Amino acid sequence: MNGILNVNKEPGYTSNDVIAILRGILRIKKIGHTGTLDPDASGVLPVCLGRATKAAELLTGSQKQYEAELLFGQETDTQDLSGHVTRQVSYDFRRERFMQAIEELTGDIWQVPPMYSALKVGGVRLYDLAREGIEVERKPRQIRIEEIQVLALDEKGARIRVTCSKGTYIRTLCEDIGRKTGWLACMSSLCRLRSGPFTLKDSLTLDQIRSLKDQGKLEERILSVDRIFAKYEGIQIEEAQEKRLQNGNTLLLSAESAIGERIRVYNSQGHFTALYQVSEVLEDGARLCKIEKMY
């Protein structure tokens, strides 16, 4: 079983819980998710199966979209409602102040990762340190907030849709919005709507996956690994280059991609085999391409 399963993670499960349950349902060992979702969060969690696990690192870096709810007037130690309240304030609600705050937090910004996160410092997960009451310095990281849409807003809180780069913590964004307004805020709910090409409307709950497996229909919903790279040009090689492809050697391709761009390469039978990158454009227009990753 090889490919990608678009899972709709339900609240109450960790991302690793989902993997453990899927191992039991699918009876396979080689399986991994492509980016942690908080236990209280729901939504898209692409899971790589078999040989597709080689693509997990590339999918992790894809753009994401979330829908989140904020509660005004307080902060917590986890930046969401699962934690303990650390600060509370009274405030004067003004819509224009909120809109100004999200405008200032749109684009390329710096974000300090939260203590309750899976990042490691000195080989130790930050959330393990946080549970022991230990707080350590974290270096700000540059992220990109492409867009923040305001779906609902009143004096108690807001609902927003965020399109962002990898590495963005929506809990931290909510807290930063609260600090920009001066009202304080914490995240009260989170749903991931999209991760790269995978969307919520096409995802499956664990119960649906179990049911489809019992019916013998699950294979129909497992997506091929090249779905991740659909935005790149695809080339099927001729039989003469088959051996070079299998050995991961440089290829000459009649592609249109520019230097540095990736190309999906299919073998002579039409099976996706590798991801290549254009290293040189020759005088006759052919592309000299070097192997990036075999699948």
Phi, psi and omega in degrees: 000114182229137178143197185235131179251123182271100185266138171264096181289130179267154179301145178103344178254140167280165177297324178290329173301316181300316179298316180298318180293318180294325177301321179290321181288314188270343181060043174229155182260325185276096186203143180198149178271170188246020180154123186294138169248139178303150179305322181279350182275162177230173171115199191295124175224090179296133182240128182266135183242139175059229183297339180294344179298339177295339183266354187303317183296329180283326179288328179303328183275005183281163179292147182237159173223135184229156167240125185228152174245139179247144172247123182276157170100354181205158171237154177233165182289343178256357182071008174219184186284356179281347185260187179267139179293128180252334179210144174224147178218158167263156188204161175256115183284130173218124183302318184295331178292320178295315181296324177293321180298315182288332176294320180290338181257015177256140182107205178279117182226167176255136183227135177270119180302144181286156176296322178275078178211167184273002178297151181253141171232118183062031178082003182245135177297138180300322182292333175292320176294318182298322180292339176269004180080017181259127176245131180240160179290135176240136180283135176298147178237142178279129177231174177231124173261104183292319184199143170236112177262134177267112182268331178202146182202126172212188186291345181266329184178192184212160172235126185230156173243124187242127171253125191210171179278172174299156176081003180276130174259113182291326175303316180292321177300317178299316179296320179295322176299315179299322180286326177296320180282335185089003182267344191066156180195154170223159181279133180253343173197156181211135175224128176273119183272332184204143172224106186059232182275001186261128186242161181297322184293339180259007185271166182235136173285166179299322178295320178294321178296316179299316181295315180295324178296316179296328181274355183074024184246003186293325182305330181294337183258000177272123186269143179291151186297332182290352175300328180298326188255026185300335182284346180269154177297142179246138181228132172260125183278163174272164185301332182297334181258006185303313183295321178297320178296312182297330180270358180072026180278166176300142180239151169257120185235143177272065184258176177244355184294151180275168178303133179094344180279152179272154177226133173281125182246126179251145179286180185294344176268359178090014179265132178298128188236323186202164173248125179245164177230135180290124180252339182201142174254119183278168184299327180276005178093349178293153180255126173271121188237140178252147182296137173252313180200138177267148176230000000 
